[in-house]
Structure formats: structure tokens, C-alpha cells
Amino acid sequence: MPCEVAVKSLVPAIRALMAKELTQTHKLKQEEAARLLGITQAAVSKYTRNVRGRALNIEKIDEARAMTADMTNMLAEGQISRTQLVQEFCLVCKAVRQTGAMCKLCKRSDPTIDVKTCLVCKSGKMNCAGK
């Protein structure tokens, strides 16, 4: 299922991008970035060293990169609630899925999927809540 692939590969890719932005652009310590992201300092360290969150390169997807940068800026400036952060994560996920960037990962997870005819993600009708 695309949501399972997203949890294993896309969510970590988004977190990695955000961790890098928080520590490099916003000059936050790993502990502070971890607190804002709701993860451990060790996870931030792995994300910033490219040890984790590398299964999917979303940095090349302009819309995802821009959305993630906006989300990170709001987070660093204290202008986003946890609920809003979750909603924004879902929007980034949906945008990435619509590009077809996850198709190869879905195929690897379920070889019976025909990625040429599958429109589950590209249709834009599904989001993280399954709507």
C-alpha cells in the first residue's frame, strides 16, 4: 500500500530535509531541532549525516522542497501548531505521491503492482487520511 511505503520512505525523507534545514539554515542545535520535530536527537543526527531518510530523494521535487522549507520556517519561528504540522506533512506527502516518485518503491514492496497503470497516488484523490 502506498501509505506503508510513505511511512517507511517518504516521512523519513521529509524529516531529513527538515532536520537539515533546522540545523543548517536556522542554526538550531540538534536537541532543539529534535524537540520541534518530535523525534530524538540521535534521529536528527542520522538525518543530517544522510544515514537515515535516503530511500527517496525529495530535494529534487521543487514543490516538495518549497513546501518543506515553508513548514520548517514556520516551525523554527514558532508559527505552527502540532496539528498544523501534521496537516502540512500530509500535503507534502500528497504532492510527492502525485509526482510518481514513490512508484518504484511501491513496486519493490508489492511486485504485483503495475506502476504503468496504477493511479492511486497520481490521481490526487487520496491523502494520508485515505480520503
C-alpha positions as CSV (number, residue, x, y, z in Angstrom):
1,M,0.0,0.0,0.0
2,P,1.3,3.5,-0.8
3,C,0.7,4.7,2.8
4,E,3.0,2.0,4.1
5,V,5.7,2.9,1.6
6,A,5.2,6.6,2.6
7,V,5.7,5.8,6.2
8,K,8.9,3.9,5.6
9,S,10.5,6.2,3.0
10,L,8.7,9.5,2.4
11,V,8.1,10.6,6.0
12,P,11.8,10.0,6.9
13,A,12.8,11.9,3.7
14,I,10.7,14.9,4.8
15,R,12.1,14.7,8.3
16,A,15.6,14.6,6.9
17,L,15.1,17.6,4.8
18,M,13.5,19.5,7.8
19,A,16.3,18.4,10.2
20,K,18.9,19.7,7.8
21,E,17.1,23.0,7.3
22,L,16.6,23.5,11.1
23,T,20.3,22.7,11.9
24,Q,22.0,24.4,8.9
25,T,19.8,27.2,7.8
26,H,18.2,28.1,11.1
27,K,21.4,27.2,13.1
28,L,19.5,25.2,15.7
29,K,21.2,22.6,17.9
30,Q,20.2,19.0,17.2
31,E,18.4,18.8,20.5
32,E,16.2,21.8,19.6
33,A,15.5,20.5,16.1
34,A,14.6,17.2,17.6
35,R,12.2,18.8,20.1
36,L,10.5,20.7,17.3
37,L,10.2,17.7,15.1
38,G,9.1,15.4,17.9
39,I,12.0,13.0,17.4
40,T,15.2,12.1,19.2
41,Q,18.5,14.0,18.9
42,A,20.0,10.7,17.6
43,A,17.4,10.7,14.8
44,V,18.3,14.3,13.9
45,S,22.0,13.3,13.8
46,K,21.3,10.4,11.4
47,Y,19.1,12.6,9.2
48,T,21.7,15.4,9.0
49,R,24.5,12.8,8.2
50,N,22.4,11.2,5.5
51,V,22.3,7.9,7.4
52,R,18.5,7.9,7.5
53,G,15.9,9.3,5.2
54,R,17.7,8.5,1.9
55,A,15.3,6.0,0.3
56,L,13.5,8.8,-1.6
57,N,15.2,12.0,-2.7
58,I,12.5,14.7,-2.4
59,E,15.1,17.5,-2.7
60,K,14.7,17.3,-6.5
61,I,11.0,17.8,-6.3
62,D,10.5,21.6,-6.4
63,E,7.0,21.7,-4.9
64,A,8.0,19.3,-2.0
65,R,11.2,21.3,-1.3
66,A,9.3,24.6,-1.2
67,M,6.5,23.2,1.0
68,T,9.1,21.6,3.3
69,A,11.0,24.9,3.6
70,D,7.8,26.8,4.4
71,M,6.9,24.2,7.0
72,T,10.4,24.4,8.5
73,N,10.4,28.2,8.6
74,M,7.1,28.2,10.5
75,L,8.3,25.5,12.9
76,A,11.6,27.4,13.6
77,E,9.6,30.6,14.2
78,G,7.0,29.0,16.4
79,Q,4.3,29.8,14.0
80,I,2.8,26.3,13.5
81,S,0.9,24.1,15.9
82,R,1.5,20.3,16.1
83,T,-1.9,19.8,14.4
84,Q,-1.0,22.1,11.6
85,L,2.4,20.4,11.2
86,V,0.7,17.1,10.7
87,Q,-1.6,18.6,8.1
88,E,1.3,20.1,6.3
89,F,3.2,16.7,6.3
90,C,0.1,15.2,4.7
91,L,0.1,17.9,2.0
92,V,3.8,17.3,1.2
93,C,3.2,13.6,1.1
94,K,0.3,14.0,-1.3
95,A,2.4,16.4,-3.5
96,V,5.2,13.9,-3.7
97,R,2.9,11.0,-4.4
98,Q,1.3,12.8,-7.3
99,T,4.7,13.1,-9.0
100,G,5.0,9.3,-9.2
101,A,8.3,9.5,-7.2
102,M,7.1,6.6,-5.0
103,C,6.1,4.2,-7.8
104,K,9.4,2.3,-7.8
105,L,9.3,1.8,-4.1
106,C,5.7,0.6,-4.2
107,K,6.7,-1.9,-7.0
108,R,9.5,-3.1,-4.8
109,S,7.2,-3.5,-1.9
110,D,4.5,-5.3,-3.9
111,P,5.8,-6.8,-7.2
112,T,2.2,-7.4,-8.4
113,I,1.6,-3.6,-8.8
114,D,1.6,-2.4,-12.4
115,V,3.1,1.1,-11.9
116,K,2.3,2.0,-15.5
117,T,-1.5,1.7,-14.9
118,C,-1.7,2.4,-11.2
119,L,-3.2,5.8,-10.5
120,V,-3.7,5.6,-6.7
121,C,-1.1,8.3,-5.9
122,K,-1.2,10.3,-9.1
123,S,-5.0,10.8,-9.1
124,G,-4.7,13.1,-6.1
125,K,-7.8,11.7,-4.6
126,M,-6.1,10.0,-1.6
127,N,-4.4,11.7,1.3
128,C,-2.9,10.4,4.5
129,A,-6.4,10.0,5.9
130,G,-7.4,7.9,2.9
131,K,-9.8,10.5,1.5
